[in-house]
Every structure is written in C-alpha cells, then in structure tokens.
Amino acid sequence: MNHEMEKLVTKYPELSSCRQDMEMAFETLVSSYRHKGKVLLCGNGGSASDCEHIVGELMKGFTLKRPVDSEYRQRLLEIDPSEGEYLAKHLQQALPAISLVSQTALMTAFVNDVAADMVFAQQVYGYGNEQDVLIGLSTSGNSTNVIKAFKVAKALGMKTISLTGKNGGKLKEISDVSICVPWDETVDIQERHLPIYHTLCIMLEKEFFES
C-alpha cells in the first residue's frame, strides 16, 4: 500500500495532503469487499465518465492478471467439457462495481416521471446493502443528486466516499471519507481525481489478487 502511495505523491506532490484520506478510503473498500460487498458510483459530466473508468479498472484485470480459481475452473469443465476451458481462460476475477450513470432507460424514466435530483438516490435504494460502499465524485462537492444519494446510502447503513475539490462542499459533511484535492477549478480537480482513483484501484487489485 505505502509503495503505491509513495509513487503517487512523488509524481503529484500536492496530493500528499490527501494521503490520509486515501488510506481511509482504501481500508473502507477492502472491508466492503471482504464482506462480499460492492461499490456503487455516481457523478455528473466528467465525473460520470470517471465512474465508468473506475468500474472498468475494478471489474477486470488492471495491472495484474486475475485468472479464475481452480475450483471454479473445474465447475465450468463439469458443466461443459467442450467449452469449459475456454470460459475459464477468458474470465477474470472481479471487484464488483456498478456505475449508476449508465442505466439510461431507468434514469430517463425516473427523471421524467418522478424527480431528476433523485435519479442516483433511487438506484442506491434499489441496489444498496449495508456492506456496500457508495463513491460520489463532484468537483464542487455540491451536486444535489449526489448528495441525495449519499443520504439514502447512509440510511441504508452503507459507507460513503467522496472525491471533491479543495473545500469539499456539502458532500464532505456527510461523507465517511472525503478526498478533497487542493484545487478550485473543475479541470484541475478532475485531472487530480484520476491518479487518485487509479492508485486506489491498483492497491485494491494487489490486495486481492497479487499472489
């Protein structure tokens, strides 16, 4: 863990102020995954793209190979001796993560029929369990739909992690962990969010899949 953190703050010295919160975020995510939890993610605009990016790093191999274990491989072979090996070879172990920005039909229906600012909150209510973690990205820390999702998550007993800008906004006040990068402009904040979540994804992958 410390090695990846050192690499991050060496490359981006200004992010040394985020190190303690990153370590807390890492421990929160490890605990969730060890208890069979999953990660839900939400954000708007560029932060929505970051949600998709994070899911891509968690749900498949990132810097390591993640072959299925021998027991599962054997089950696949028993189900289909002719194709079991292909299935096993082309599957990768995953850290379960769902981007809440991707559910187009549900989101547009809910925005139209119910309330636009509750579009993430509804999904948290539907998908979330006590062992899960909600990650919200908001450069201002004041995105209304993300804040409402965090409140619903808290009521479900979920842990919450926010990635924001310098002051953290309202989101910081209701987050279990808030990683506030020391910048004010949206473009600068988003540029620093990426190396932070890359580092967290690398750390998680090594925690669960490095032999």
Secondary structure, DSSP 4 states (H G I P E B T S, - for coil): -HHHHHHHHHH-GGGGGGHHHHHHHHHHHHHHHHTT--EEEEESTHHHHHHHHHHHHHSS-SSS--PPPHHHHHHHHHH-TTTHHHHHHT------EEETT--HHHHHHHHHHT-GGGHHHHHHHHH--TT-EEEEE-SSS--HHHHHHHHHHHHHT-EEEEEE-TT-HHHHHH-SEEEE-S--SHHHHHHHHHHHHHHHHHHHHHHHH--
